[in-house]
Structures are given as structure tokens and as C-alpha cells.
């Protein structure tokens, strides 16, 4: 990942960090044979991290233009989670 500090990159980092933390907890609390999980479950952890970031950004936006941007981003991510284009 080429991180340039943009919100899009921060959102991607939050998503991937959700995967990392989920794997860490799964691997540290379960035996190797049962620590695996489905893609659906993995995406829940990653998506939750993105929503937490969106909530933070919305609460700390300084004007309506920022709020609209972050709200639109969150809506697009929710829509994308239910209606995948690929």
C-alpha cells in the first residue's frame, strides 16, 4: 500500500488493520486447527473498523462539506458491502 495520508488511504488502512487484528485474536485464542474463519467473518471485522473511522470523522468534521464527504463515503462502503460489483 502506498500511503499518502488521504482519507481513502486511511480508510484502506483501517480496513486492513481490522483483518490483522481479527487474525491476531483468532490465532492467539484458538488452536491452529480451528483458528481459520470464512471470508464473510473476516470482512465483518474489517468493515467494522471502517465504520468506526467514519463515525470518528463525522463527529470531528468541521463543516457541512466535510460531513457530506464522510457520510457519502460511509454510504458508498455500506452499499458496496451488500452489492459487490465484482
PyMOL Python script that loads the backbone (N, CA, C, O; Angstrom):
from pymol import cmd

cmd.read_pdbstr("""\
ATOM      1  N   UNK A   1       0.843  -1.171   0.000  1.00  0.00           N
ATOM      2  CA  UNK A   1       0.000   0.000   0.000  1.00  0.00           C
ATOM      3  C   UNK A   1       0.888   1.233   0.000  1.00  0.00           C
ATOM      4  O   UNK A   1       1.783   1.359   0.836  1.00  0.00           O
ATOM      5  N   UNK A   2       0.647   2.128  -0.919  1.00  0.00           N
ATOM      6  CA  UNK A   2       1.328   3.422  -0.939  1.00  0.00           C
ATOM      7  C   UNK A   2       0.482   4.394  -0.145  1.00  0.00           C
ATOM      8  O   UNK A   2      -0.578   4.821  -0.603  1.00  0.00           O
ATOM      9  N   UNK A   3       0.945   4.746   1.040  1.00  0.00           N
ATOM     10  CA  UNK A   3       0.174   5.601   1.947  1.00  0.00           C
ATOM     11  C   UNK A   3       0.546   7.054   1.718  1.00  0.00           C
ATOM     12  O   UNK A   3       1.703   7.445   1.876  1.00  0.00           O
ATOM     13  N   UNK A   4      -0.453   7.856   1.343  1.00  0.00           N
ATOM     14  CA  UNK A   4      -0.200   9.278   1.112  1.00  0.00           C
ATOM     15  C   UNK A   4      -0.933  10.171   2.107  1.00  0.00           C
ATOM     16  O   UNK A   4      -0.912  11.394   1.967  1.00  0.00           O
ATOM     17  N   UNK A   5      -1.585   9.576   3.113  1.00  0.00           N
ATOM     18  CA  UNK A   5      -2.267  10.357   4.130  1.00  0.00           C
ATOM     19  C   UNK A   5      -3.679  10.784   3.767  1.00  0.00           C
ATOM     20  O   UNK A   5      -4.355  11.419   4.576  1.00  0.00           O
ATOM     21  N   UNK A   6      -4.142  10.448   2.561  1.00  0.00           N
ATOM     22  CA  UNK A   6      -5.502  10.815   2.161  1.00  0.00           C
ATOM     23  C   UNK A   6      -6.515   9.993   2.961  1.00  0.00           C
ATOM     24  O   UNK A   6      -6.186   8.938   3.503  1.00  0.00           O
ATOM     25  N   UNK A   7      -7.743  10.489   3.024  1.00  0.00           N
ATOM     26  CA  UNK A   7      -8.778   9.761   3.746  1.00  0.00           C
ATOM     27  C   UNK A   7      -8.990   8.378   3.141  1.00  0.00           C
ATOM     28  O   UNK A   7      -9.216   7.409   3.866  1.00  0.00           O
ATOM     29  N   UNK A   8      -8.918   8.283   1.828  1.00  0.00           N
ATOM     30  CA  UNK A   8      -9.094   6.984   1.172  1.00  0.00           C
ATOM     31  C   UNK A   8      -8.039   5.984   1.648  1.00  0.00           C
ATOM     32  O   UNK A   8      -8.347   4.819   1.897  1.00  0.00           O
ATOM     33  N   UNK A   9      -6.794   6.447   1.772  1.00  0.00           N
ATOM     34  CA  UNK A   9      -5.721   5.571   2.269  1.00  0.00           C
ATOM     35  C   UNK A   9      -5.909   5.234   3.742  1.00  0.00           C
ATOM     36  O   UNK A   9      -5.654   4.103   4.154  1.00  0.00           O
ATOM     37  N   UNK A  10      -6.349   6.196   4.534  1.00  0.00           N
ATOM     38  CA  UNK A  10      -6.605   5.937   5.956  1.00  0.00           C
ATOM     39  C   UNK A  10      -7.731   4.910   6.098  1.00  0.00           C
ATOM     40  O   UNK A  10      -7.666   4.026   6.953  1.00  0.00           O
ATOM     41  N   UNK A  11      -8.754   5.028   5.265  1.00  0.00           N
ATOM     42  CA  UNK A  11      -9.865   4.082   5.286  1.00  0.00           C
ATOM     43  C   UNK A  11      -9.398   2.677   4.904  1.00  0.00           C
ATOM     44  O   UNK A  11      -9.803   1.693   5.522  1.00  0.00           O
ATOM     45  N   UNK A  12      -8.544   2.592   3.884  1.00  0.00           N
ATOM     46  CA  UNK A  12      -7.989   1.294   3.487  1.00  0.00           C
ATOM     47  C   UNK A  12      -7.148   0.703   4.606  1.00  0.00           C
ATOM     48  O   UNK A  12      -7.230  -0.493   4.886  1.00  0.00           O
ATOM     49  N   UNK A  13      -6.342   1.539   5.245  1.00  0.00           N
ATOM     50  CA  UNK A  13      -5.524   1.078   6.362  1.00  0.00           C
ATOM     51  C   UNK A  13      -6.403   0.570   7.503  1.00  0.00           C
ATOM     52  O   UNK A  13      -6.104  -0.468   8.094  1.00  0.00           O
ATOM     53  N   UNK A  14      -7.475   1.283   7.820  1.00  0.00           N
ATOM     54  CA  UNK A  14      -8.402   0.835   8.866  1.00  0.00           C
ATOM     55  C   UNK A  14      -9.008  -0.522   8.505  1.00  0.00           C
ATOM     56  O   UNK A  14      -9.129  -1.400   9.359  1.00  0.00           O
ATOM     57  N   UNK A  15      -9.385  -0.688   7.244  1.00  0.00           N
ATOM     58  CA  UNK A  15      -9.954  -1.955   6.770  1.00  0.00           C
ATOM     59  C   UNK A  15      -8.956  -3.099   6.956  1.00  0.00           C
ATOM     60  O   UNK A  15      -9.286  -4.141   7.522  1.00  0.00           O
ATOM     61  N   UNK A  16      -7.743  -2.889   6.477  1.00  0.00           N
ATOM     62  CA  UNK A  16      -6.724  -3.940   6.564  1.00  0.00           C
ATOM     63  C   UNK A  16      -6.314  -4.202   8.005  1.00  0.00           C
ATOM     64  O   UNK A  16      -6.011  -5.338   8.368  1.00  0.00           O
ATOM     65  N   UNK A  17      -6.303  -3.155   8.832  1.00  0.00           N
ATOM     66  CA  UNK A  17      -5.986  -3.324  10.244  1.00  0.00           C
ATOM     67  C   UNK A  17      -7.062  -4.184  10.914  1.00  0.00           C
ATOM     68  O   UNK A  17      -6.751  -4.966  11.812  1.00  0.00           O
ATOM     69  N   UNK A  18      -8.305  -4.050  10.493  1.00  0.00           N
ATOM     70  CA  UNK A  18      -9.369  -4.907  11.007  1.00  0.00           C
ATOM     71  C   UNK A  18      -9.088  -6.372  10.723  1.00  0.00           C
ATOM     72  O   UNK A  18      -9.293  -7.228  11.584  1.00  0.00           O
ATOM     73  N   UNK A  19      -8.615  -6.664   9.508  1.00  0.00           N
ATOM     74  CA  UNK A  19      -8.223  -8.042   9.170  1.00  0.00           C
ATOM     75  C   UNK A  19      -7.086  -8.510  10.073  1.00  0.00           C
ATOM     76  O   UNK A  19      -7.111  -9.627  10.588  1.00  0.00           O
ATOM     77  N   UNK A  20      -6.095  -7.649  10.258  1.00  0.00           N
ATOM     78  CA  UNK A  20      -4.923  -8.023  11.051  1.00  0.00           C
ATOM     79  C   UNK A  20      -5.289  -8.321  12.507  1.00  0.00           C
ATOM     80  O   UNK A  20      -4.852  -9.324  13.072  1.00  0.00           O
ATOM     81  N   UNK A  21      -6.082  -7.452  13.099  1.00  0.00           N
ATOM     82  CA  UNK A  21      -6.476  -7.652  14.497  1.00  0.00           C
ATOM     83  C   UNK A  21      -7.345  -8.897  14.642  1.00  0.00           C
ATOM     84  O   UNK A  21      -7.205  -9.649  15.606  1.00  0.00           O
ATOM     85  N   UNK A  22      -8.246  -9.111  13.675  1.00  0.00           N
ATOM     86  CA  UNK A  22      -9.090 -10.302  13.720  1.00  0.00           C
ATOM     87  C   UNK A  22      -8.234 -11.566  13.660  1.00  0.00           C
ATOM     88  O   UNK A  22      -8.463 -12.510  14.416  1.00  0.00           O
ATOM     89  N   UNK A  23      -7.255 -11.584  12.767  1.00  0.00           N
ATOM     90  CA  UNK A  23      -6.360 -12.745  12.665  1.00  0.00           C
ATOM     91  C   UNK A  23      -5.554 -12.932  13.943  1.00  0.00           C
ATOM     92  O   UNK A  23      -5.385 -14.056  14.414  1.00  0.00           O
ATOM     93  N   UNK A  24      -5.058 -11.835  14.504  1.00  0.00           N
ATOM     94  CA  UNK A  24      -4.281 -11.914  15.739  1.00  0.00           C
ATOM     95  C   UNK A  24      -5.114 -12.540  16.855  1.00  0.00           C
ATOM     96  O   UNK A  24      -4.658 -13.460  17.534  1.00  0.00           O
ATOM     97  N   UNK A  25      -6.333 -12.041  17.044  1.00  0.00           N
ATOM     98  CA  UNK A  25      -7.190 -12.585  18.103  1.00  0.00           C
ATOM     99  C   UNK A  25      -7.587 -14.024  17.817  1.00  0.00           C
ATOM    100  O   UNK A  25      -7.606 -14.856  18.724  1.00  0.00           O
ATOM    101  N   UNK A  26      -7.899 -14.318  16.587  1.00  0.00           N
ATOM    102  CA  UNK A  26      -8.291 -15.679  16.232  1.00  0.00           C
ATOM    103  C   UNK A  26      -7.146 -16.662  16.480  1.00  0.00           C
ATOM    104  O   UNK A  26      -7.343 -17.732  17.056  1.00  0.00           O
ATOM    105  N   UNK A  27      -5.962 -16.283  16.040  1.00  0.00           N
ATOM    106  CA  UNK A  27      -4.808 -17.174  16.179  1.00  0.00           C
ATOM    107  C   UNK A  27      -4.308 -17.286  17.616  1.00  0.00           C
ATOM    108  O   UNK A  27      -3.732 -18.308  17.990  1.00  0.00           O
ATOM    109  N   UNK A  28      -4.519 -16.252  18.422  1.00  0.00           N
ATOM    110  CA  UNK A  28      -4.000 -16.291  19.789  1.00  0.00           C
ATOM    111  C   UNK A  28      -4.978 -16.912  20.779  1.00  0.00           C
ATOM    112  O   UNK A  28      -4.591 -17.222  21.906  1.00  0.00           O
ATOM    113  N   UNK A  29      -6.232 -17.099  20.386  1.00  0.00           N
ATOM    114  CA  UNK A  29      -7.215 -17.633  21.334  1.00  0.00           C
ATOM    115  C   UNK A  29      -7.766 -19.001  20.951  1.00  0.00           C
ATOM    116  O   UNK A  29      -8.552 -19.590  21.693  1.00  0.00           O
ATOM    117  N   UNK A  30      -7.349 -19.507  19.780  1.00  0.00           N
ATOM    118  CA  UNK A  30      -7.861 -20.800  19.332  1.00  0.00           C
ATOM    119  C   UNK A  30      -6.703 -21.679  18.866  1.00  0.00           C
ATOM    120  O   UNK A  30      -5.659 -21.174  18.453  1.00  0.00           O
ATOM    121  N   UNK A  31      -6.892 -22.979  18.933  1.00  0.00           N
ATOM    122  CA  UNK A  31      -5.875 -23.874  18.380  1.00  0.00           C
ATOM    123  C   UNK A  31      -5.742 -23.663  16.867  1.00  0.00           C
ATOM    124  O   UNK A  31      -6.686 -23.224  16.209  1.00  0.00           O
ATOM    125  N   UNK A  32      -4.589 -23.971  16.337  1.00  0.00           N
ATOM    126  CA  UNK A  32      -4.326 -23.783  14.915  1.00  0.00           C
ATOM    127  C   UNK A  32      -5.417 -24.406  14.044  1.00  0.00           C
ATOM    128  O   UNK A  32      -5.820 -23.824  13.037  1.00  0.00           O
ATOM    129  N   UNK A  33      -5.885 -25.574  14.430  1.00  0.00           N
ATOM    130  CA  UNK A  33      -6.864 -26.303  13.605  1.00  0.00           C
ATOM    131  C   UNK A  33      -8.227 -25.626  13.528  1.00  0.00           C
ATOM    132  O   UNK A  33      -8.994 -25.890  12.602  1.00  0.00           O
ATOM    133  N   UNK A  34      -8.539 -24.762  14.481  1.00  0.00           N
ATOM    134  CA  UNK A  34      -9.855 -24.103  14.464  1.00  0.00           C
ATOM    135  C   UNK A  34      -9.766 -22.580  14.337  1.00  0.00           C
ATOM    136  O   UNK A  34     -10.790 -21.901  14.424  1.00  0.00           O
ATOM    137  N   UNK A  35      -8.579 -22.036  14.136  1.00  0.00           N
ATOM    138  CA  UNK A  35      -8.406 -20.579  14.093  1.00  0.00           C
ATOM    139  C   UNK A  35      -8.816 -19.963  12.759  1.00  0.00           C
ATOM    140  O   UNK A  35      -8.949 -18.744  12.655  1.00  0.00           O
ATOM    141  N   UNK A  36      -9.014 -20.789  11.750  1.00  0.00           N
ATOM    142  CA  UNK A  36      -9.404 -20.249  10.440  1.00  0.00           C
ATOM    143  C   UNK A  36     -10.842 -19.740  10.493  1.00  0.00           C
ATOM    144  O   UNK A  36     -11.627 -20.154  11.346  1.00  0.00           O
ATOM    145  N   UNK A  37     -11.175 -18.842   9.574  1.00  0.00           N
ATOM    146  CA  UNK A  37     -12.504 -18.266   9.530  1.00  0.00           C
ATOM    147  C   UNK A  37     -12.875 -17.979   8.081  1.00  0.00           C
ATOM    148  O   UNK A  37     -12.013 -17.917   7.205  1.00  0.00           O
ATOM    149  N   UNK A  38     -14.167 -17.806   7.844  1.00  0.00           N
ATOM    150  CA  UNK A  38     -14.644 -17.567   6.477  1.00  0.00           C
ATOM    151  C   UNK A  38     -14.369 -16.122   6.060  1.00  0.00           C
ATOM    152  O   UNK A  38     -14.124 -15.254   6.897  1.00  0.00           O
ATOM    153  N   UNK A  39     -14.414 -15.889   4.765  1.00  0.00           N
ATOM    154  CA  UNK A  39     -14.226 -14.543   4.232  1.00  0.00           C
ATOM    155  C   UNK A  39     -15.302 -13.603   4.758  1.00  0.00           C
ATOM    156  O   UNK A  39     -15.016 -12.443   5.053  1.00  0.00           O
ATOM    157  N   UNK A  40     -16.525 -14.083   4.880  1.00  0.00           N
ATOM    158  CA  UNK A  40     -17.620 -13.265   5.402  1.00  0.00           C
ATOM    159  C   UNK A  40     -17.291 -12.740   6.792  1.00  0.00           C
ATOM    160  O   UNK A  40     -17.467 -11.554   7.071  1.00  0.00           O
ATOM    161  N   UNK A  41     -16.816 -13.622   7.660  1.00  0.00           N
ATOM    162  CA  UNK A  41     -16.468 -13.228   9.027  1.00  0.00           C
ATOM    163  C   UNK A  41     -15.295 -12.253   9.018  1.00  0.00           C
ATOM    164  O   UNK A  41     -15.283 -11.292   9.787  1.00  0.00           O
ATOM    165  N   UNK A  42     -14.316 -12.489   8.160  1.00  0.00           N
ATOM    166  CA  UNK A  42     -13.159 -11.599   8.070  1.00  0.00           C
ATOM    167  C   UNK A  42     -13.578 -10.192   7.655  1.00  0.00           C
ATOM    168  O   UNK A  42     -13.035  -9.208   8.156  1.00  0.00           O
ATOM    169  N   UNK A  43     -14.529 -10.096   6.752  1.00  0.00           N
ATOM    170  CA  UNK A  43     -14.965  -8.786   6.282  1.00  0.00           C
ATOM    171  C   UNK A  43     -15.754  -8.027   7.341  1.00  0.00           C
ATOM    172  O   UNK A  43     -15.770  -6.796   7.332  1.00  0.00           O
ATOM    173  N   UNK A  44     -16.406  -8.739   8.247  1.00  0.00           N
ATOM    174  CA  UNK A  44     -17.130  -8.062   9.325  1.00  0.00           C
ATOM    175  C   UNK A  44     -16.159  -7.254  10.171  1.00  0.00           C
ATOM    176  O   UNK A  44     -16.420  -6.091  10.476  1.00  0.00           O
ATOM    177  N   UNK A  45     -15.041  -7.862  10.553  1.00  0.00           N
ATOM    178  CA  UNK A  45     -14.049  -7.156  11.364  1.00  0.00           C
ATOM    179  C   UNK A  45     -13.478  -5.964  10.615  1.00  0.00           C
ATOM    180  O   UNK A  45     -13.328  -4.887  11.192  1.00  0.00           O
ATOM    181  N   UNK A  46     -13.158  -6.137   9.346  1.00  0.00           N
ATOM    182  CA  UNK A  46     -12.569  -5.062   8.549  1.00  0.00           C
ATOM    183  C   UNK A  46     -13.572  -3.931   8.333  1.00  0.00           C
ATOM    184  O   UNK A  46     -13.225  -2.755   8.445  1.00  0.00           O
ATOM    185  N   UNK A  47     -14.801  -4.288   8.027  1.00  0.00           N
ATOM    186  CA  UNK A  47     -15.843  -3.294   7.773  1.00  0.00           C
ATOM    187  C   UNK A  47     -16.176  -2.519   9.047  1.00  0.00           C
ATOM    188  O   UNK A  47     -16.427  -1.314   9.000  1.00  0.00           O
ATOM    189  N   UNK A  48     -16.177  -3.209  10.178  1.00  0.00           N
ATOM    190  CA  UNK A  48     -16.427  -2.539  11.453  1.00  0.00           C
ATOM    191  C   UNK A  48     -15.379  -1.466  11.706  1.00  0.00           C
ATOM    192  O   UNK A  48     -15.713  -0.369  12.152  1.00  0.00           O
ATOM    193  N   UNK A  49     -14.128  -1.766  11.428  1.00  0.00           N
ATOM    194  CA  UNK A  49     -13.077  -0.768  11.593  1.00  0.00           C
ATOM    195  C   UNK A  49     -13.326   0.446  10.710  1.00  0.00           C
ATOM    196  O   UNK A  49     -13.137   1.581  11.147  1.00  0.00           O
ATOM    197  N   UNK A  50     -13.747   0.216   9.479  1.00  0.00           N
ATOM    198  CA  UNK A  50     -14.046   1.334   8.579  1.00  0.00           C
ATOM    199  C   UNK A  50     -15.197   2.178   9.118  1.00  0.00           C
ATOM    200  O   UNK A  50     -15.150   3.407   9.053  1.00  0.00           O
ATOM    201  N   UNK A  51     -16.220   1.531   9.643  1.00  0.00           N
ATOM    202  CA  UNK A  51     -17.360   2.275  10.194  1.00  0.00           C
ATOM    203  C   UNK A  51     -16.968   3.069  11.432  1.00  0.00           C
ATOM    204  O   UNK A  51     -17.463   4.177  11.640  1.00  0.00           O
ATOM    205  N   UNK A  52     -16.084   2.513  12.253  1.00  0.00           N
ATOM    206  CA  UNK A  52     -15.598   3.255  13.406  1.00  0.00           C
ATOM    207  C   UNK A  52     -14.829   4.500  12.963  1.00  0.00           C
ATOM    208  O   UNK A  52     -14.969   5.568  13.559  1.00  0.00           O
ATOM    209  N   UNK A  53     -14.021   4.359  11.920  1.00  0.00           N
ATOM    210  CA  UNK A  53     -13.311   5.512  11.369  1.00  0.00           C
ATOM    211  C   UNK A  53     -14.298   6.543  10.829  1.00  0.00           C
ATOM    212  O   UNK A  53     -14.148   7.737  11.088  1.00  0.00           O
ATOM    213  N   UNK A  54     -15.290   6.101  10.092  1.00  0.00           N
ATOM    214  CA  UNK A  54     -16.291   7.021   9.538  1.00  0.00           C
ATOM    215  C   UNK A  54     -17.022   7.767  10.646  1.00  0.00           C
ATOM    216  O   UNK A  54     -17.255   8.972  10.545  1.00  0.00           O
ATOM    217  N   UNK A  55     -17.381   7.048  11.700  1.00  0.00           N
ATOM    218  CA  UNK A  55     -18.049   7.680  12.835  1.00  0.00           C
ATOM    219  C   UNK A  55     -17.156   8.750  13.451  1.00  0.00           C
ATOM    220  O   UNK A  55     -17.618   9.852  13.748  1.00  0.00           O
ATOM    221  N   UNK A  56     -15.890   8.433  13.643  1.00  0.00           N
ATOM    222  CA  UNK A  56     -14.946   9.406  14.198  1.00  0.00           C
ATOM    223  C   UNK A  56     -14.834  10.638  13.297  1.00  0.00           C
ATOM    224  O   UNK A  56     -14.875  11.772  13.774  1.00  0.00           O
ATOM    225  N   UNK A  57     -14.692  10.404  12.002  1.00  0.00           N
ATOM    226  CA  UNK A  57     -14.520  11.519  11.073  1.00  0.00           C
ATOM    227  C   UNK A  57     -15.775  12.391  11.038  1.00  0.00           C
ATOM    228  O   UNK A  57     -15.674  13.617  10.996  1.00  0.00           O
ATOM    229  N   UNK A  58     -16.945  11.774  11.053  1.00  0.00           N
ATOM    230  CA  UNK A  58     -18.189  12.549  11.054  1.00  0.00           C
ATOM    231  C   UNK A  58     -18.314  13.394  12.325  1.00  0.00           C
ATOM    232  O   UNK A  58     -18.724  14.553  12.269  1.00  0.00           O
ATOM    233  N   UNK A  59     -17.962  12.814  13.450  1.00  0.00           N
ATOM    234  CA  UNK A  59     -18.064  13.549  14.720  1.00  0.00           C
ATOM    235  C   UNK A  59     -17.068  14.708  14.793  1.00  0.00           C
ATOM    236  O   UNK A  59     -17.307  15.689  15.496  1.00  0.00           O
ATOM    237  N   UNK A  60     -15.960  14.597  14.073  1.00  0.00           N
ATOM    238  CA  UNK A  60     -14.919  15.613  14.151  1.00  0.00           C
ATOM    239  C   UNK A  60     -14.840  16.503  12.916  1.00  0.00           C
ATOM    240  O   UNK A  60     -13.913  17.304  12.790  1.00  0.00           O
ATOM    241  N   UNK A  61     -15.792  16.373  12.012  1.00  0.00           N
ATOM    242  CA  UNK A  61     -15.818  17.248  10.833  1.00  0.00           C
ATOM    243  C   UNK A  61     -16.060  18.684  11.278  1.00  0.00           C
ATOM    244  O   UNK A  61     -16.797  18.945  12.229  1.00  0.00           O
ATOM    245  N   UNK A  62     -15.431  19.591  10.576  1.00  0.00           N
ATOM    246  CA  UNK A  62     -15.522  20.996  10.987  1.00  0.00           C
ATOM    247  C   UNK A  62     -16.553  21.799  10.211  1.00  0.00           C
ATOM    248  O   UNK A  62     -16.867  22.931  10.579  1.00  0.00           O
ATOM    249  N   UNK A  63     -17.088  21.209   9.124  1.00  0.00           N
ATOM    250  CA  UNK A  63     -18.111  21.936   8.361  1.00  0.00           C
ATOM    251  C   UNK A  63     -19.006  20.947   7.623  1.00  0.00           C
ATOM    252  O   UNK A  63     -18.730  19.748   7.589  1.00  0.00           O
ATOM    253  N   UNK A  64     -20.070  21.461   7.038  1.00  0.00           N
ATOM    254  CA  UNK A  64     -21.030  20.600   6.355  1.00  0.00           C
ATOM    255  C   UNK A  64     -20.428  19.895   5.152  1.00  0.00           C
ATOM    256  O   UNK A  64     -20.794  18.757   4.860  1.00  0.00           O
ATOM    257  N   UNK A  65     -19.520  20.543   4.455  1.00  0.00           N
ATOM    258  CA  UNK A  65     -18.895  19.918   3.283  1.00  0.00           C
ATOM    259  C   UNK A  65     -18.120  18.665   3.686  1.00  0.00           C
ATOM    260  O   UNK A  65     -18.192  17.643   3.003  1.00  0.00           O
ATOM    261  N   UNK A  66     -17.383  18.741   4.786  1.00  0.00           N
ATOM    262  CA  UNK A  66     -16.671  17.561   5.282  1.00  0.00           C
ATOM    263  C   UNK A  66     -17.655  16.476   5.707  1.00  0.00           C
ATOM    264  O   UNK A  66     -17.467  15.301   5.392  1.00  0.00           O
ATOM    265  N   UNK A  67     -18.696  16.870   6.418  1.00  0.00           N
ATOM    266  CA  UNK A  67     -19.691  15.888   6.871  1.00  0.00           C
ATOM    267  C   UNK A  67     -20.320  15.161   5.691  1.00  0.00           C
ATOM    268  O   UNK A  67     -20.490  13.943   5.726  1.00  0.00           O
ATOM    269  N   UNK A  68     -20.663  15.900   4.657  1.00  0.00           N
ATOM    270  CA  UNK A  68     -21.258  15.291   3.460  1.00  0.00           C
ATOM    271  C   UNK A  68     -20.266  14.325   2.815  1.00  0.00           C
ATOM    272  O   UNK A  68     -20.651  13.233   2.397  1.00  0.00           O
ATOM    273  N   UNK A  69     -19.007  14.713   2.730  1.00  0.00           N
ATOM    274  CA  UNK A  69     -17.984  13.839   2.141  1.00  0.00           C
ATOM    275  C   UNK A  69     -17.874  12.525   2.919  1.00  0.00           C
ATOM    276  O   UNK A  69     -17.918  11.445   2.331  1.00  0.00           O
ATOM    277  N   UNK A  70     -17.732  12.624   4.246  1.00  0.00           N
ATOM    278  CA  UNK A  70     -17.569  11.421   5.062  1.00  0.00           C
ATOM    279  C   UNK A  70     -18.840  10.575   5.095  1.00  0.00           C
ATOM    280  O   UNK A  70     -18.768   9.347   5.095  1.00  0.00           O
ATOM    281  N   UNK A  71     -19.991  11.219   5.121  1.00  0.00           N
ATOM    282  CA  UNK A  71     -21.252  10.486   5.092  1.00  0.00           C
ATOM    283  C   UNK A  71     -21.424   9.763   3.762  1.00  0.00           C
ATOM    284  O   UNK A  71     -21.841   8.605   3.737  1.00  0.00           O
ATOM    285  N   UNK A  72     -21.108  10.429   2.662  1.00  0.00           N
ATOM    286  CA  UNK A  72     -21.186   9.800   1.349  1.00  0.00           C
ATOM    287  C   UNK A  72     -20.232   8.606   1.255  1.00  0.00           C
ATOM    288  O   UNK A  72     -20.583   7.566   0.697  1.00  0.00           O
ATOM    289  N   UNK A  73     -19.043   8.763   1.796  1.00  0.00           N
ATOM    290  CA  UNK A  73     -18.071   7.662   1.785  1.00  0.00           C
ATOM    291  C   UNK A  73     -18.623   6.462   2.563  1.00  0.00           C
ATOM    292  O   UNK A  73     -18.530   5.325   2.101  1.00  0.00           O
ATOM    293  N   UNK A  74     -19.198   6.719   3.748  1.00  0.00           N
ATOM    294  CA  UNK A  74     -19.754   5.633   4.554  1.00  0.00           C
ATOM    295  C   UNK A  74     -20.919   4.955   3.834  1.00  0.00           C
ATOM    296  O   UNK A  74     -21.030   3.729   3.857  1.00  0.00           O
ATOM    297  N   UNK A  75     -21.768   5.723   3.209  1.00  0.00           N
ATOM    298  CA  UNK A  75     -22.905   5.157   2.462  1.00  0.00           C
ATOM    299  C   UNK A  75     -22.406   4.305   1.300  1.00  0.00           C
ATOM    300  O   UNK A  75     -22.933   3.221   1.053  1.00  0.00           O
ATOM    301  N   UNK A  76     -21.399   4.788   0.590  1.00  0.00           N
ATOM    302  CA  UNK A  76     -20.833   4.004  -0.518  1.00  0.00           C
ATOM    303  C   UNK A  76     -20.240   2.690  -0.033  1.00  0.00           C
ATOM    304  O   UNK A  76     -20.383   1.664  -0.699  1.00  0.00           O
ATOM    305  N   UNK A  77     -19.572   2.709   1.124  1.00  0.00           N
ATOM    306  CA  UNK A  77     -18.980   1.476   1.666  1.00  0.00           C
ATOM    307  C   UNK A  77     -20.087   0.498   2.087  1.00  0.00           C
ATOM    308  O   UNK A  77     -19.976  -0.705   1.848  1.00  0.00           O
ATOM    309  N   UNK A  78     -21.144   1.011   2.710  1.00  0.00           N
ATOM    310  CA  UNK A  78     -22.249   0.131   3.113  1.00  0.00           C
ATOM    311  C   UNK A  78     -22.900  -0.475   1.879  1.00  0.00           C
ATOM    312  O   UNK A  78     -23.168  -1.676   1.841  1.00  0.00           O
ATOM    313  N   UNK A  79     -23.155   0.351   0.873  1.00  0.00           N
ATOM    314  CA  UNK A  79     -23.747  -0.140  -0.373  1.00  0.00           C
ATOM    315  C   UNK A  79     -22.832  -1.191  -1.001  1.00  0.00           C
ATOM    316  O   UNK A  79     -23.305  -2.234  -1.453  1.00  0.00           O
ATOM    317  N   UNK A  80     -21.550  -0.928  -1.030  1.00  0.00           N
ATOM    318  CA  UNK A  80     -20.603  -1.864  -1.616  1.00  0.00           C
ATOM    319  C   UNK A  80     -20.521  -3.181  -0.854  1.00  0.00           C
ATOM    320  O   UNK A  80     -20.241  -4.227  -1.440  1.00  0.00           O
ATOM    321  N   UNK A  81     -20.763  -3.127   0.442  1.00  0.00           N
ATOM    322  CA  UNK A  81     -20.723  -4.355   1.248  1.00  0.00           C
ATOM    323  C   UNK A  81     -21.881  -5.282   0.904  1.00  0.00           C
ATOM    324  O   UNK A  81     -21.755  -6.502   1.000  1.00  0.00           O
ATOM    325  N   UNK A  82     -22.994  -4.708   0.508  1.00  0.00           N
ATOM    326  CA  UNK A  82     -24.170  -5.518   0.182  1.00  0.00           C
ATOM    327  C   UNK A  82     -24.293  -5.844  -1.289  1.00  0.00           C
ATOM    328  O   UNK A  82     -24.830  -6.890  -1.653  1.00  0.00           O
ATOM    329  N   UNK A  83     -23.806  -4.968  -2.131  1.00  0.00           N
ATOM    330  CA  UNK A  83     -23.932  -5.152  -3.572  1.00  0.00           C
ATOM    331  C   UNK A  83     -22.555  -5.072  -4.213  1.00  0.00           C
ATOM    332  O   UNK A  83     -22.161  -4.026  -4.730  1.00  0.00           O
ATOM    333  N   UNK A  84     -21.844  -6.156  -4.176  1.00  0.00           N
ATOM    334  CA  UNK A  84     -20.494  -6.189  -4.737  1.00  0.00           C
ATOM    335  C   UNK A  84     -20.551  -6.087  -6.257  1.00  0.00           C
ATOM    336  O   UNK A  84     -21.432  -6.662  -6.897  1.00  0.00           O
ATOM    337  N   UNK A  85     -19.604  -5.352  -6.822  1.00  0.00           N
ATOM    338  CA  UNK A  85     -19.582  -5.176  -8.276  1.00  0.00           C
ATOM    339  C   UNK A  85     -18.650  -6.173  -8.934  1.00  0.00           C
ATOM    340  O   UNK A  85     -18.523  -6.165 -10.159  1.00  0.00           O
ATOM    341  N   UNK A  86     -18.008  -7.011  -8.186  1.00  0.00           N
ATOM    342  CA  UNK A  86     -17.034  -7.910  -8.801  1.00  0.00           C
ATOM    343  C   UNK A  86     -17.331  -9.284  -8.570  1.00  0.00           C
ATOM    344  O   UNK A  86     -16.597 -10.160  -9.028  1.00  0.00           O
TER     345      UNK A  86
END
""", "prot")
cmd.dss("prot")
cmd.show_as("cartoon", "prot")
cmd.util.cbc("prot")
cmd.orient("prot")
